[in-house]
């Protein structure tokens, strides 16, 4: 009876993948008898294990690891549970589940028949998942790894034959691109036709406007040409790959807020051409474009702040300031070198602006989002009068801060970040000394902070923002909690709710520790609609791809770095 239950459970799963089987099996276990429930929960544990891309035959990993434990791994299973899994494997069943059971049994018992079964079932499962991208590739790689580890030439040839059958697919896709990469990795063959296939797929991807896929096919074509000993053709493919960065830059937004992203793509193109070699003329052309864009960025920033700030001088000073220092020293210098104007200075600037341009504030103003929806309305007011409109003045103060922040990102933070990344070969783990045992980093959050900071250093601000924005909020919550401040509220039913970030930033104890200037900076950056409001925009999915590569996001990365160094600078 149990067999029919597990078959019925996985048969009702949304997808034919272990990740979908887990919840279906757990759900079935809740309605099963004791003995049936034990088997179903064991199968759920087995299907929950993670199969990372490119893992070879390394043991399956826990789906989740945290400070208080982890989910199941093969080593957790008892001999009795392994015997039960072997019984399930003997029954006619599902290829995806069969591959997973064979994988676990091989890990624990090293029986060749389990490896052979794993090859067959992983390949069969992959054939059902050809539109699933990474899931498909993970299973094909796992099948090949098992065939190689037991030196089963027949099964190695079977996997290669399957891959070859996918190279000739007529349209460019993740499947065909991954197939070429796997053939390069697992065969020594040199058929020139595969290079031509890659070039054809690159052209088709370009016609579809899929720049990323076009780039990847050019990369594949170059690799095949090198394999075939055709250096000239490989060079042409690498040049075409570099040109995709130019195309991406030309396609990106012309808005001032997206200029850094455009510069980023051009700089990637320059680096790609430099690695090709002997492309000096093209590099010089692109360099001139970058310089012109940087002048636009600088001009925008200078227009915000006025003639007293020369962004170009700021950028030039970065190279000398960060030359010759170690990676930890470089991070510390970056964390402490940016000193934004104080709140009182910003307010004074807003007042001076109102005196010089009184009509700018006389009429009410409003801010709209990308859909044209009004998200902030500010009433008009004569700020030269003693009864001036406080809301209008505060909005102007927020604007002054945003402009100053943009100047420091363009002139200091981003050039310093690029200099550090260019000078130091580092990984996520190099940030651990900064975040481990840090008074502002809650236990269990070290990996998140390290990963987010590393992502930002490499320029991956999309990942950095999604990790760091919520972690900055939790750092504030943790800091207040350490000082005995209650960060929750209790409703009439006795349910405790975490206070909002807005509420936390209004706590006087936070101002006592961080200072009024930093707290105002965080309000503007993270929670106020009159400022960048990043916390809410990120949390609600209201930012487009390009918006993650703008000054406010680069600044929040720097802010997280500063907070990590804050215990070095002051008592927290």
N, C-alpha and C positions, 0 to 999 in steps of 0.2 A: 504493500500500500504506500510505503514511503516513497518508492521509486516514482509512482505516478504523481505524487505530490511535488517532488522536485522538478519533474518534467513539466507538470502543469504550471509551476511557478515561473520557470525560465521561459516557457512558451508564451506567457503573458507579459513578459518584460517589454519595455518600449523599444529597446535596441538589442541586437544580438551581440552584446558586449558584456564582459564580466561586471563592469561598473553599473550596468542596468540590472544585472541578475541579482546583485547584492540586496537591494531594497525589496525585490520581489520575493526572494527566499526568506528574508526576515519577516516580511508580512505573512507569508505562508506559515512560518514557525509559530506565530502567535495563535493560530487556529488549530494547530496540530496537537496530537497526544504527546506525552512526555518523550517516548523513544523517537517518534518521528521528528519532534521539535529539535532534539539534539543533533540529528543528522542535518536538518535544514540549517540550523545555526552554524554548524561546522562548514557546510558548503558556502554559507554567506560570508564567513570569515575568510575562506579561501578566495572567493571571488572579489573580496574587498582589497586584496593585496595589489600593490601598484606595479605596473609593468612599464618602467620608464623607457623612453625612446633611446635606442643605442645602448641598451644595458647589457648586450651580449647574453651570457648565461649567468650573470651575477644573480644571487638569490633575489626573489621578489621582495619588494620593500613594503613597509607599512604605508597605508593610505594616508595616515596622519600621525605626526609625532609632535608632542607638546610637553610642557614642563611637568605635567601630571601623568604622563604615560603615552602610549601609542596604540595603534590598532594592530591587528594580527600579522604575524610573519610565519613562514614555514616552520621555524624552530619551536613555535608554540604548540604544535600539534603533538598529541600523545601517539604511542604506537597503535593503540586501539583505534584512534581516529584515522591514522594513516591506513590501517587495514580496511576501515569502512570506506575511505576514499577509493582504495583499490577496487573494492567491490562495485562501487558506482561506475568506475572507469570501465569495468568489464561489460557493463550493460550497453546496449546500443543507445547512443545519445547524441548530444550536441557537440559539434567540433570545438566551439569556443570553450565550453566547459571541459571537454576532454583535454584540450591543450593545457588549460590551467591545472587540472588534476595531475596530468603527466609531469608538468613542470615541478609541482610541489613534491611529487613522489621521487622524481630524479634528484632533487635537491637533498632530500633526506636519505634516500636508499641507493642511489647511483646505479640502478638497474638499467642496462642498455635498452631493454624493451620499452622503458618509459621514455627514453630519449627519442627512440624511433617513432613512438606514438606522438610525442610532442611535435616532431617535424611535420608529420602528416596532418595533424589537427591544426597546428598553427597556420600551415599553408592553406588548408581548407577554410579556416576562419577568415584569413586574409582575403581570399577570393570573394567572400561575402561583404567585405568592408572596403571595397575599392574606392568608394567615395568618401571615406572617413579620414583621409589624410594621415595624421600621425598614428592613429590606431592601426591602420593598414601597414604602415612601415614598421611599426614596432613588432608586429607579428611575423612579417617576412624576415626581419633581422633575427628574431628569436629562432625561427625555423632554421635559418642558415647557421646560426651559432651552434645549435644542437647537432646538426649534421656534421659540422666541422669537428666538434669536440669528440664525437665517437668515430670520426674518420670514415663516415659512411659515404663513399664516393657516389653511389647511386642516388642517394637523397640530396647530396650537394648538387648533382647534375639536374635533379628534379626542380630544385629551387631556381637554379640558373635558367632552366628552360622556361619556367613560369615568368621570370623577369623579362627574358627576351621577348616573350609573347606580348608584353605590355609596351615595349619600346616603340612598336609600330602603330600605337594608337594615333588616330588622325588629328586630334586636337590637343593643344597645349594644356597641361594640367599638372597639379601636384603629383599625381600618380606617375606620369611619364618622366617628370623631372627627378623624382625620388628613385624611380627605376634605374635611370642612367647613373645616378650616384652609387646605387647599390651594386650595379654591374662593374663600375670602376673599382669599387672596393673589393669585390669578391671574385673577379676574373682577371686573367692576364691577357685576354684577347684584344686584338687591335683592329676591329672592323671599321673601316673609314665611314661606312654608312651611318653609324651612330652619331658621329660628329655632324654629318649633314642633317640628320634628323633633328639634332639639338638646334642647329642654325635655323631650320625651317620652323621649329616650334617657337624660337625666339622672335622670328619675324611675325608669326601669327599672334603671339602675345602682345607685341607692339601694336599691331593693328587693332587689337581689342582694348588697348589702353592700359593693359596690366603691366606696369613698369617693373614691379618686383619680380614677377614670373619671367619676364623678358630677361632681366638681369641674371637670374638663376640659370636660364638656358644658355646664355652666353658663357657663363662660368663653366657649365657642363661641356659646351663645345670646345672651349679652350683646353679643358682637361683631356678630352678625347684626342684632340689634335696633338697634344704633347705625348700622349700614349702612342700615337701613330708616328711620332717623330717629325711632325710637320710644324716646326717652330714659327714659321711665318704665319701660317693659318691660326696658330694658337695666339700669336700676338694680335692679329686682327680681331679675334674674338674678345680678348681682354680689353682692347680699345673700345669695342662696341659695348662691353660691360660698363666701362667707365662713362661712356656717353649716356647711359641710362640715368646716372646721377644728375647730369646736366638737364636731361628731359624732366626729371622730377623737380629740379629747382625751377625750371621754366614754367612748370604746371602749378607750382605752389602759389599761395596767395600773395598779392602785391601790397596787402595792408601793412601798415607800419608795425603792427603787433606780431606779424608773421615773418618779418625780415630775417630774424635770427634763424628760422627754419630754412629759409631760402639760402642764406649764407652757409648753413650746415651742409646742405646738399652739394653746393658748389665746392666746398672744401673737401667733401668726400670724393668728388670727381677729381679734384687736383691730386689728392693722395693716390687714387687709383691710377691715374696717368703717370705719376711719379714711379709707381711700382712697376708699371709696364716698361718704363725706361725710354729714353730718346724721344720724349714728347714735349720738349721744352717750349716750343711755340704754342702748343695747345694749353699747356700749364700757364704760360704767361698771359694768354688771352683770358683764361678763366680767373687768374689772379687779379687782372684789371677789373673784371666784373665784380669780384668780391670786394675790392677796395672801394668801388663806387657804391656798393650796397652798404658797406660799413660807414661811408660818409653819410648816407641817408639815415642810418641808425643813429649815428652820432649827432647829425643835425637835428633829428627829432628830439633826442635827449637834451641837447643844448637849448633847443627852443623851449622846452619845458622849464629848464632851470635858469636860463639866462647866460650872459657872457662870462660869468665868473667861473664856470666849470668848463674845462677843456677835456673832453672825453679822450681825445687822441693822446694827450699827454698822460692820462691815467693808464691807458692801454700800454703805452711804451714803457712806463715804469714797472709794469708787472713782471716783465722778463727778468730784469735785474733783481727784483725783490724775491723771486722764487728760484733763482739759479743757484745750484750748489747745495741746497738743503735736503735733508732726508724727507721721506714721505710723511711721517708724523709731524715734522716741523712745518712742512708745507701746508698740511691741513690746519694746523694751529694758526699759522700766519693768515690763512684765508679766513678762518673763523673770527679773528679779532681785528682784521684790518678795516672792515666796513663799519663806518659809524654814521648812521643816518642822522639828519637834523632832529633835534628834540621836538617834542610836541609844542613847546612854547615858540620855538623858531618857526615851525610850520604854520602855527596860527598867526604869527606876526607876518609871515609871507602872504598868507591869505588876506590879511587886513590891508597890507600894502598893495596887493593886487587890486583889491576892491577900491582903494583910494585912487589908484592910477586908471582903472578901467571901471568906473561906476556902472556903466550901462550893461556890463557883462552879467551883473547879478540882479538888475532891476526887474527883469522878467523871470518868471518861473522856468525851471528846467526839468527835464526828465531823461532817464536812461532807459534804452530799450535793449532787448536781447536779440539774438540772431533771427528770431522769428518775428521781430517787430513788436513784441509784447512789452508794455511799459512795466518796468520792475522797480523803478525808483522815481518819485516825483519830489522836487524841491521847490518850495514856494519862493517867489521873488521877494526882494527886499532891498532897501537902500542901506548898504552897509556903512555908509559914511555918517549915518545918523546915530545918535547915542542909543536909540531904541532899535538898533539893527536886528535883523532876523538871525537868531542863533542857529537855527537849522541850516540856513543858507551858508553861514560862516563855517559850520562844522563840515558841510559837504565840500566846501572849498579847501578846507584843511586836509580832508581825505585825498582830494585831487593833488594837492601839493606833495603829499607823501608818495602817491603812486608815481608821480613824475620823478621824484628823487630816487625812488626805488629802481625805476627803469634806467636811470643814469648809472647807478652803481652796478647793476647787472651787466650792462653793456661795457662799462669802463673798467670794472674790477673783477666781479665774480666770475663771469664767463671766460674772460681771458686767463684768469688765474686757474680756473678749472682745466682749461685746455692745456695750459703749461704743465700742470701737475700730471695730467693724464699722458702727455707726451714724454715726460721725463722719467716716469716711474712705471715699471712693469708690476702691476699689483692685481689682486683679486679681491673678492668679497671678504675672504678671511683676513686680509690686512686691516680691515676695519674693526675686527673683534677686540684688539687691545683698547680701542676707544670706547666701546659700548659695554664690555663685560665689567661687572662690578662698578658701574657708573651710577652715582646717586640719582640721576635723572632718568635712567633707563630701567623700567620695571623688569623684574625677573621673567624670563620667557619671551621677552621682546628683543633680545640681542640679535637674533638672526634676522628678524624683520628690519631692524634699523641698519644693520650691516649691509643687507641686500639692497635696501632703498638708497643708502648713501653711495654704494658702489654703482648702482644703476645711474644715479645722477652724475657721478664722476665721468662715466663713459658717454654721457649725453643722452641716455635713454630716460628722458624726463617723463615719458608716459608711464613707465613702470615705477619710477621714483615717486611720482605724485600719488599714485594709487596706494603705495605702501606708506609713504611718509606723512601725508596729510592726516590720516586717522591716528598715526602713531604720535605725531606732535600733540594732538588733542589728548591722547592718553598720558603722555609725559606730563602735561599740565595737571591732569587729574591725579596722577601719581604723586607729583610734587606737593599738591595741596593736601593729599591724604597723609603724606609723611609728616606734615606740619600740624596734623590734628584737625584739619578743616573737613567738615562733613560735605561730601560731594554728591549726596543723594537726597531725595525728598521722600516723605512718607505720606501716602494718600489716606483717605478716610477708611479704606478697607485694609490698611496695614501693609500695602504693597509698596516696596521701595523702588524708586525709579532714579536712574542716573540723571543728574542735572545736565542741562544742555551746555554746549561749549560756550555759548553766549553768557550763560549764567556764571560759569566758572571764571570767565575773563573779567567779570564785574566784582569778583571777590577782592576785598581790600588786602587780604593776606597775600594774594598773588602780586599785587602792585608792590607790596613791601619787599618781596623777594626779587622780582624781576625788574622792578622800576616802571614808572608810568610810561616812559617812552617805548620800551619793548612791548608792553601790554597793548598800547595803542597801535603799534605796528602789527601785532598779531590780529587785533580786531579788524583792522583795515584789510589785511591780507586774507584772512580766513573766514570771517563770519558776517561782515557788514556789506550790504548790497551797494553801498556808496563806494566801496573799495573793490578789491579783486574777488572777495567772497568765495575763495577756492574750496573751502571745506564743504559748503553746500552744493557748489557746482559739481565737484567730483563725486560726492555721495549720491547725488541724484542723476548722474549720467548726463549732465547738461553741457559737457565740453566736447568739441570736435577734436579730431586727431591733431590738427595743427595748433590748436590752442594749448596743447600740453607742451609746446616748444616755444613758449613766450616768456617774457621777463618775470611775471609773477610766479610761474612754476619753477624757473631756475632759482628764484629768490627763496621759495619755500624749501628747496633742497639745501641752500646755504643756511637758512634758519634752523633746520634740523641739525646741521653740522654745528652751528653756534651753540645750540642748546646742549649738545653732547659735550662741548668744551666748557660750558658755563661753570661746572663745578671747579674747574681749574682756575677760573677767573674770579670767582666769588663764592661766598658761603651760600649754599642752597639747602 
